[in-house]
């Protein structure tokens, strides 16, 4: 669980990363992401921007506004006292991505993107002689003045990164980098109208989709969503009802694209028919007068057409997008105390975790052993 930290030292409270071991009934604080406040000269906790597990669950990778990536080893209580390794980067890190099938000879492959526009691929090796080693390869074109907002792997030899537009050039860009090449120019790229806010890669790794937002914080985006077919080098664009897209996700069968943003509504498209949305799935807007971020997380249930979304109405809703009408909500979890910020589903469907803006996490399970362990949780 990663948390947003208040940068003001007077309101900067300890702790910004926690590890929940449900089976053991324990929660561990991971102490690491801090930096010195220039005014007070005191250490302050920084916002954790992304957290990922390795595919085997043995390591945790965390990124922060403190311009560092930290590697944590799961295990006994001593493993969480300090990070196993720290990678210092150039600037605030926005996203991490873990490669499912690393390059031969590499135990894990991790990609990161940051404010400076730098994209990196980190190669982690573990052997008996040298122990843990982490080598990094940088990808950035000369005179790149764009923020890199999102990153993902395409197999184990390419990464795709999305970039914001700039005040003097509002068009964003998507770039694909060849990991095996040391060239300063990217493998291929396409311009995008507006800043690229999020992206996803199809499961057959043949096409990419991205959502957009405005270059300027005080203005709305144009609602554009793009599909880039990498085999034919063609680009398709659809103008959605969502002006500022936070998250975009492709269904397991590569047929549907779901996206959500500030409007607190999920738009589902059939990739074959982009002239109009297939479904408009609504979460209720709270009547509290407070600013909210809308839809922040979307997850597909593996090998199905069931989409899980979380919204400002404090609810997590399950939708069957294969049904013909928009009245296709099949279940909802509504007992949360604040807007939903993140959703994660275990691959075996044994756990559903929900993070909310109050800082709490809710854990749902059909496994009685998990429930019993959850009832005796301890902070360690």
N, C-alpha and C positions, 0 to 999 in steps of 0.2 A: 504494500500500500504506500503510494507516494503522496505527499501533501504539499499544498501551496503554503509558502511561508511569508509572513509580513516582514518586509525589509526594514521597517522602523525598529531600531533596537529596543525601544520601550515596549513594543508589542510582539517581539520576536521570541516565541516560546520554544524550548528544547524539543527536538524530535521532528523529523520530516520523512522518515522511512521506517516501515514496520514489516516484519515477516510473521505471518500467521501459519503455524503448524497445526492444522485442524486435528489430525490423528493424535498428536501428543497433547492437545489442549493447551498450547502455549503461544504467546505473542512476544516476539523479540524486537527491541528497538535496535536499528542499525545506525550507528553513529558514524557519520563521515562527511556528509555534504555541508560544509560550513565555509565561510570566507570572512575576511576582516572588514568591518565597516570603517570607511575612511574618516568619518566624522568623529565617531566615538572611540575608534581604535580597538573596539571589542569584537569578538567573534560572533557572527550571526548565522543562523540556520538559513539555508537557501531553498528555493522551490525545486522539488523533484519533478522534472518534466516528463520522464518516461521510465518505466521499469519493465524488464523482460526476463523470462526464465530461459535457460538453455533447454534444448529439446529433451534432454534426459533428466531435467530437474535438479541437477547437481550444482548449478551455479545461478546466481542472480546478477543481472547487469542493470545498473541504475545510472541515469543521467540527470544533470541539474543545470540551473542558471549559473552555477559557480564554474562553468566551463570544464567540468571533469566527468569522466566515466569511471565508475567504481565496479569492481568485480567482487562478489561475495560468494563464499562457498557454503552450501547448506550442509548441515551436520549437527554436531552438538552445540551447546550454548556458547562455547568459546569461539565458534566460527563467526558469530555475529558481533563480536566485540570490536573488530576492526576489519576493513576491507582487505581482501587478499592482494588486490592490485589496484592502482589508480592511474588512469590515463589522463594527462592534462591536455586540454584542447585549446583552441584559439578564442572561443567565445561561447555564449549560451548555446546549449544543445537542445534541439527541438524534438528529434525523434531517434529511436533506435530500431533496428530490424535484425532478427536472428535468422541466419540461413539454415534451412531444414536439412540440406545435404551438403556439408562443407567440402571444400577442395581436398583431394587425397593428401594425406599427411598432416592435415589440420584437424584438431579436435573440434573446435568451434569457430564459426565465422560470424562477425558482428559488424553492422554498418551503422554510421551515425551521420547526422547533418546538423548544421549550426548557423548561427546568425551571420558569420563571416562569409557564408556561401560555400564553405569547405564541406565536402563529403569525404568520408573516410571508410575504409574497410579494415577491420582489425582481425588478425589471424592469431588464434590462441592454440598453442601446443602444450602438451603435458607429457613429459617423459621422466624416466627414473634418474637420469644424469642431471639435466638442467632444471627439472621441476616445471614450474609454471612460467611460460613466456608469452608475451603479447607483442606482436609486430603490427605496425599500421601502415597503410598505403593511402596517400592523399590524392583526391581528385578535385581539381578546381582549374577553371580556365583563367588565363591572365586577364587582369583588370575586371574580374567578376565583382560587381558591387551589389549583388542580390542576396537576400536572405534565403537560405535553403530550408524549406518548411517541412518536407516529408521525404522518406526514403524507403526503398523496398528492394529485396533481391529478386532477380530474374535468374533462376537456377543458381549455380554456384560461381558463375563466371561473369555476371553482369549485375549492376545495380542501377535503379532508376531513381532520380531525385527530382522533386518539384521546387520551383523557385518563385518568390514574390516578384511583382513588378516594382518599378521605382517611380518617384514623383515626376521625373522627366521622361520616363518610358514606362507607361502603365501596363504593358504586356508582360506577363509572366512567361515561364518556359519550363518544359520538361526535358531533362537530359538523361540519356542512357550512357553509362560508362562501362567500358570493357575492363574487367579486373585484371586480365592477363596482359593488358597493354600498359606501357608507361607513358603514353602520349599525353600531352597537355590538352589536346582537344578531345571532346567527348565522342563516343561512338556514333551517336545520332541525337537529334533534338528537334522539338517543334515549339513554335510560339503559341501562347495562350492569351486570350483577351482577359485581363485581370490577373490577380495574384493566385498562384496555385496554393490552395489551403490544405488539400489532402489528396491522396491517391491510393490506388489499389491495382494489383496485377492479377489477371485471370489465372485460374488454376492450371490451364493448359499452357500458360506463359506466352500466349500469342498476342495479347493486347493489354493495354493499360487504360484505366479511366481515372479522371481527376475531377475534383470540385474546385470552385473558385470563390474568391472574395474580393472586396475592393482594396485597391492600393492604399486608400486614405481611410483612417479610422473613423472619421466623421461622415463617411458616405457609404451607401450600399453598393454591393457588387451588381453585376448584370444578370446573375442567376445562371450562368453558363456551366454546363457539364460536358466534358470531352471524352471521346473514345479514340484511342490511337492504335490502329492495327499495325503491328510492327512488321508483319510479313509483306503486306501490300503497300506500306507507308502511306495509308490513307487516314484521314482524320474526320470524325463525325462530331457534330455539336448539337446539343439540345439545350433549350432555354427553359429552366425549371422555375417553379414558383418560389424557390428558396434563393434569396439574394446573397446570403452569406453562408456558405456550406461549411460545416464543421467536420463532417465525417462522411465517408463514402465506402461502400462495401459490396463486393461481388458475391453472388450466391454460389454454393458448392458446385452446381451444374453449369456455371458460367452463362446462364440464361438471363438472370435478373441483376439489376443494379439498384441498390437502395442508398439514399442519401438523406441527410438531415442537417438542420442548422438553426439559426436564430428564430425562425418562425414556429419552432416547436412542433413541426410536422415532418413526417417521413414520406418521401416521394419514391415510389418504386417504378422502374422502367424495365420493359422487355427490351433487351439489346437489339432485337430485330426491328422494333418499331419505336423509334425515338421521337416521332412527331408529337406524341402526347404520353403523359404518365399512365401507367397501368393501374396504380393505386395511389390514393392520397390518404395516409394513415395519420390520424390526428391525436395528439396529446392535448389536454386542456391547459389553457394559460392561467396561471394563478392570478388572483385579483388582490395582490398585495402591494402594488405600486413599486416593487423593487426590480432592478435590472436582472435579467437572467440570460443564460447562454443558449438555451434551447436544447436541441438534441445533441448530445455529446458522445453517445456510444451506440453502435449497432453491432449485433452479432447474429450470424446464421448458425442454426443447429446443423451439425454435420450430416451430410447425405439426406437433406430434406429441403423443403421450400418454406420452412418456418423461420421467420425473422423475429429477433428479440430487440426491442428498443426501450430506451429510458428517456424520460422527459422532465420538463419543469413542474409537472403535476405530481411529482414524487412517485410516479408509477413506472413499473416495468411491464411492458405489454408484449404478448406473443401473438404473431400474425401468421396466418397461412396464406401466402401470396398466390398460391395456385387456385384459390377460390375466385369465382368470377366477380363478386361484388366487393365494395369497400367495407362491408360489414363482415370482416373476416378475422376479427380479434377472437382468439380461442381461449385466452387466459390472461389474467393480470395479477401482478404482485403490487399491492397498494399500501402496505404498512411501512412506509418509509417517512422519515421526519423532515425531509428536504429534497430539493431537485436531484435527480440521478445524474452523476457525472461519469460513471464507468460501469461496464458489465463484462464479466468473464464467465465462460462456460467450460467446464472440464470436458475433455474429448470423449470420456466415457459417460458423460451426462450425470455423473455422481454429485457434482457441485455446481451451483450457480452463485456467484458473488456479485454484490451490488455496492458500489461506492456512491456516497451522497455528499452534497456540498457542506453539510455540518461536520464532516470529518469521520462519520461512522461508516462501517462496512457491515452489510447484511449477508449472511451465508445461508443458502437454502440447500437441502439435501434430502434425498429419499433413503439414504443409508443411515440406519439407526446408530451405528457406531460413531459416525460423524456428529450426529445430534448429541449423543451422550458426551462426547469429548468437548463439544462446544459449550455445554452446560457447566463445564468445570475449567473454562479458560483462565489462564494466569498470565500476567504480564511479567516478563523476565528481562 
